[in-house]
Structures are given as C-alpha cells and as structure tokens.
C-alpha cells in the first residue's frame, strides 16, 4: 500500500503575548480524496487572528503520475476581513527516502479577531488530492525535524507563533519535537500519534484516504454501423456512474447513455454500444462521483461509412458571433489540395480557404468570425475543380 504523508504544518497565529500551547491533528475530510488539518489550543482568547500558515504534503515518489492538490481554508477561519489568502504551492524533493514534498502557503493582513476556546478543536483547512494513480492510503501530519535538514532549513519543522490584536512583540511557541504528545493530539477512532524516527513525531488518519478513480483504458471500434466502446478501471471508491458523451466535431458533446459503477475496489471492464452517423464521431466519459463531482476522460474516435457513399456534413448551422467555428466532415476518394469558398447572397466570394484533403475521412474547421449576419452558400471543391460535396446553405447569426 502506497502511503501519502502529510508533513510539516507551520501555523502562525495571533492571540495572547504569553507562550501558549497549540497542538495540531488530522482527520479524513467529508469530501472524497480529502483530509482536514485541525488544531486545538489550551487557552481561550478573543484577541487572536490568523497571520500566516504553511502546510506541506509529502507524497511517495512511487505514486505516478504525481498527485496535484488543492486547499480550501475553513469558512470559520476565512470569515475574517480580509480573509486568509492561499498563495499556491511549490514542489521540492528533499533528501528523505523517496518522498515528493508540496508546500502550501497562506497569508493574511487581517487583524480581525477570531475566538479560540480552550481544548476546542478548530478546522484550519481541507486538502484534496487528485491523481490518476488509484490508491488508498493513510495520511500523516508530521514534524520531520530530523529529516531533510530539520529546522536548519525550515523543512519539517512544526512551530506556532502568537501575536495580539492589541499590538506588541510576537510571542513564539516551539514545543519540544521529541514528543509526539506535545506537537500533536489524537482522537479515538480517527487518528493515532506515533514517530517515524528520533525527533520525527506524527499523527496519522486511522481511516484510509481514497485517491480518485483511475481510468486505465478507453477505446472504441465500429461494429455493424455502430460505435462499440470499452473502458477499464483500477478501482472505484466513492464512485457513482459513467455518462457517455458523443460529438461530431470534438467540441460540442451530448449525452447518449449512462453506465452504473460496479463499485469494485479492484476495478472493472465496461462496454457500451450506440448508433452514430457516418463519418468520424468522438466519444468521452463523464466520471461522476457519489457527491456529484465529476471529471472527463480523454476522447476516442470511431469512424463509420455504412452508406458506402461519400458523405459530407457541416455544423453548427447556423453559426454565430459566439460560435463562429464551422466544421466540415467529409470523405474523399483521393488526396490532394482543395478549397472551401463562401459566397454571399449577391454571389460575391467573401471567404476562401485552401485545405489539405486526405483520402478517406476529413475534418476541416473554418473561422466565420469575419462574416456579417446573413445567408451564404458554401462550395467545397478539389484542386481539379470537381465538387467534393453538394453546395451547402449556411446561415450566420449575430
């Protein structure tokens, strides 16, 4: 089992000028593929504000492709005016046994106070992981003070700094990193404290965190004038269903069917058949999770010519100022050069484009942004002047 280690959370808070203890912990997030970073003070204060913070994730280098991560600051923390600003993350590879580190930065110029109650847990932020590397893993929040250089370069160093809305010098709390019980706290059934090695305590999630569905293959073939689609998955944790989408121009897609998830952790093989018009038709999958979040697969193309004749289609029609790209989909018996010519209602040639014609299937895109609203005639001819397709009527809207 590959592990994802959440390492090095550095929280700088503002509150009392006295040295106080603020411990951190971790728990599975409510959304898929996420963890919550939480903390708990041993003091009560109405004069505190979040000044800045750093959160570093350490991802095993064996997870490939490397996950991307996003962070959302908790609404209670972000209710300040101005709110905490997430400044993005950087990736580094310090010398620690094949882990890839991601460090997230936060800043705020706010001095609006946030109330902290002693021994009451506060959620700071939620981290969501996204990767095609299907996996489940525990997640660790740690102070790797003895790994990758420790506090000498700020790598893996957990500290808390306090300041007051009343002003005055900052007071810093830097707990003894040799004891996991000082830096981190655990919740029964949610998290467990431990230590990687000397001076490297952690708190880990007890529950396994799921990375998103991995779609390992997606392809299509023409069978009896229809498209036969197949795809493979590696695991389907928190996954709901697939929606199959079809397009004749690889731009505008429509739903043509839906397939329920098998729910298997080891993944499944799926198939779906659908009718399609002659020519090259594009397909993609919409991958929908239990919380209705989704992402799209890549596309696969299926070509059919069941009529046995040359075919020609032109879309969208009408075109408009907001959708000016016109797509021609046709077959040709020979390769060579050709022209697409557009004429206005007076018979004037207002647009002419030279195209390369392949033997077999062709897709050509023409930009009609320069045409005024009106009705036009479109001619597509080969280099010898012969017609590739019948004359077409085109409408341009505002």
N, C-alpha and C positions, 0 to 999 in steps of 0.2 A: 504494500500500500504506500503510495506516494504521500508525502506529508507537505503541508503548507504551514510554514512557521511565521507567525506574526511577531515581529521583533521590534524592540526599541520604540516605545511610545514616550515621547517627551512632552509633558503638558506644562504649560506655564500659566498659572492662574494669578488673579489679583484678589486680595482679601485682607486679612489681618497682617500686621507687621511682625507678629510673633511666629516662630518656627512651628508649623503645624504639620500633621501627617495627612497625606492624600494618597490612598492606595488605588491601584488600577486592577481591572479584571476584564474578562472576555466572555461572551456567550453567543450561541447561534442566533442569527438575525431572524426576523419574522418572514422576510422575503427569501426566495431561493438563492443559493450561492453567496450568502452574506453572513457577516459576523458583526456584532455590536461591540464597540470599545466603550467601557464604562469605568467610572471611578467613584470613590466613596471617601468623603472627608471625615476626620474625627472631631471636627469643630463646626459650630454654627456661625454663619456670617451673612449679613445683609449688605455688605460693602465690598463685594468681590465682583470682578469681571474677568472674562477670558481674554488674555492679551495675545497669545500665540500658541501654536502647538505643532508638533511633528509626530507623525505615525509612520513607522517603517515596516513593510511586509517583507519577509524572506521566503522566496518560492524556490523549491528544489530545481536545480538546473535540468533535471531529468524530465520535468514537465515540459513537453514540447508539442505545439508552439507555446511560448511563454504566455501566461495569462495577462490580460490587461485588467486594471482595477479602477473603480470609481468610488468616490466618497461623498456621502451626504451628511452634513452636520445636523445633529438633532434639533428639531424645532424649538425646544425649550432654551437651548444654548443660542440658537440663531435668532431668537426673538429680540436680541439686543439691537440697538440703533446707533451706529451702523452694525450689521451682522458680522460674524466671523467670515472671512473670505478664504476660500480654498484656492491655493495658488498652483495646483498641479503637483505632479510627482516626477522624480528623477530615478533612473535605474543605475545601480552600481553593482560591482562584483567583488566585494572584499574577500579576503582570504579566509573563508570559512566553509570547508567541506562541501563544495558544490551547491551553494545556495545563491540565488539571484535576489538582490535586495531592491525594494521600491520604497522610496521615502516621500511621504506626502507632507506638504507644508500648509500651514494656516496662519493668517494674521488678522488683527483687528485693531482699529484705532478707538474702539469704544471704551468709555468709562462708565457706561450704564450698568448699574449693579445687578447681579444675579444672586438670588438667595440660595445658600447651601445649608442643609440641616445635617447635624452630626449623625454619622452612621446611616445615612440615607443614600442609596445608590442613584447615580445620575448618568444617563446615557450621553456620551460626547458625540459619537459619530457612528455611522454604519458603513462598512466596507463591502463592496460587491465585487466578486471575481468573475471574469469572463474568459473562457478558453475553449478551444476545440479538443483539449486533452481531457477526455472523460475520466473522472476520478472522484473518489470520496476521500476525505481526509480530516483528521483533527487539525485544529488551528491553535497555534501557540502565541501568547503575548509574553514577551521575554525581555530581560535586561542582559544582553550578551556582553557584559563588561569585561570578560576575559577572552573575548573572541574578536578577531578582526581589528585589534588595536585598542579596544575598550575606550575609556574616557579620554585617552590621549588625542583621539581624532573625532570624538563625539559619536563613534559607531557603537551602537548597542548600549547606550548609557541612559538610564532612566533617572530623570530628575524632575522636581516640581519647584516652581518659583512663585512666590506670592507677592502681590502688591496691593495697595489700598486705593479706593476711590477718593480718599482724603488726601492723597499725595504722600510724599516721603520716600525714603530709600526702599528698594526691593529687599525682601527677606527670602532666602532660599532654603528649601528643604532638600537634602540629598541623603536619603536613607542608606544604611549600610547594605551594600549589594550582596553580601554573603548569605543573607537570609531571605528565602522566598516569602516568608510570612510577613516581612517588613514592606517589601515593594508591592506585593500582590495579595489578593484575597480570593478565596474560592467559595462557590455556592454548591451545596449538596445537590448532586444530580445534574449540574450544569457545567461546572468547571473543577479542575484539580490543579493544585500547585505542585511544583517539582523543581528539578535543577538539571540542566544539561551537563554541566561540569562546574568546577570551582568558580565562584563568582558569576554564575550564569543561571539565575533562577527563572522560572516561567510559571504561567498559569495557562492551562490548555482547556479547550472545549471537550466535554465528555462525549457529546454527540458528533457524528461525522458530518462534515460540511460537503455539500454536493457541488461539483462544477457542472456547467450546462451540458445538455445533450450533445454527444458527438455524432455527427452525420459522416460516416466513413466513406460512403459511395452514393452517387445519384446519377442515373443514366436512363436513356430512352431509345426505343427502336420502333420502326414502322412494322406493324403486323396487321395484315388484312385491311389496309387503308385506315388504320387507327394507330394511335400512339400507345405503346406499352412501356410504362415507366416502372423502374425498380429502384429501391434505395435500401441502404444498410445503416444500422445504428450500433453504437457500442454500449450505451446504457441510457435509460430513460427515467431518471429520478426526477420527481415533481413535474413530469411532462404529461400533457393532455392529448393533443392531436396534431395531425398534419393537415394543412389545406393546400390542395394542388391548384396552381395558377397557370394560365395559358396566355400567350401573347403572339401576335403575328409580326410585331415589329421590335420585340425585345425591349420595349419601353412601357407600353400600356398593357397591364396584366389584368385578367379577370379570373375569378374563382370558378373551377369546373368540378370540384369534388372535395371530399374530406375523408380522412382515414384516422380512426381512433388509435391511440397509443396502446401497445401491448403491455406497457408498464414493467418490462423485464429489465433487471439491472445488467444483464449480460447482453442486451441489445436484441434486435430482431431484423428480419428481412421483410420488406413490404413490396406490393405491386399494385398498380392502378392503370386501367385502360380507359381511354377516352377517344371519341371521334375528333378528327381535325380536318381542316380544309387542305386542298393540295398546296404544296409549297413547303417552305421552311417554317416551322412553328416552334416557339420557345416555351419551356416549362421551368417553373421553380417551385420550391416548397416553402410554405409559411409554417414555421415551427412554433407552436403555441403551447405555453406552459400553463400550469394549474392556476396561476394568478393572472392569466390573460396577457402576460408579457410575451413578446414574440421576437423572432429574428428570421431572416430569409436565407435560404440556401443559395448556392450558385445556380446558374441556368444550364439546362441541357437542351439540345435542338433535335427535332425529329422531322425528317423530310419525306413527304409522300407525293405521288403523282398518279392517283388511281384512275384518272380520266384517260391517261395515255396520251394526252394532248399537251401542247404548250399552254401554260397558264400565265395569267397576269392579274395582279391586284394592286390597288392604290389606296393608301389610307394615311391619316384620317381624311375624310372628305365629308364635310368641309374642313379646311384648315382655318386658323385664326391667328390673331396677333399674339395670343398667349401660347398657342401650339402651332408654330409655323413650319415645323419639320414634316415634309411629305415623304412617305416611304413607298417605293415601288418594289414589288416582289414578283419575279417572273422567271421563266425558264427559257433557255436558248439552245439551239442545236449546234451552234459554232461559237468559238471565242473570237474576240476582237474588240474594236472600239465602237462606240455608239454615241447617240446624242438624245438628251431629253429636252424638248422645246416646248415652251408655254406661250400661247397666243391669247391676246385679249379679245373682246367682243368685236373689235374693228379689224381683226386679222393681223394685228401687229405682233411680231415676236418680241416679248418683254422679258423673257428669261431663257437662256440656253446653257446647258451644262454638258460637257463631254464626259462620258462614262466608260469604264472598262467592263466588258461583258465576258463572263465565264461560260463555258459550255456546261449546261445543266442549270442549277439553281443560282439566282442572283438576288441580292438585296441592295437597292440604291436609295440614298437619302438626299433630298433636295431641300434647301432652305428657301422658303417663300416669304420671308420677313419683308422683303422689298416690294412685294405686290400690294396694290391697293385693294380694298374690298370690291368684289365683283365676281363675274363668271368667266372662266377661262377654258381653253382647250389644251390638252396635253398630248403631244406626239412623242413616241419613243421609236427611234429608227436605228438600224445598223449602219456601219460605215459605207455600205454599198447603196444606202438609201432605202432598203427594204424595211418594212414595218416589223418591229419586234412585237408590237401589241396593237390592238384596235385603238383608235383615237378615243381619249377619255375626257369627260367633262369634270372640271374642278371648280369648286366654289371657295372663295376666300371671304371670311367674315372679319369684322372688326375685332 
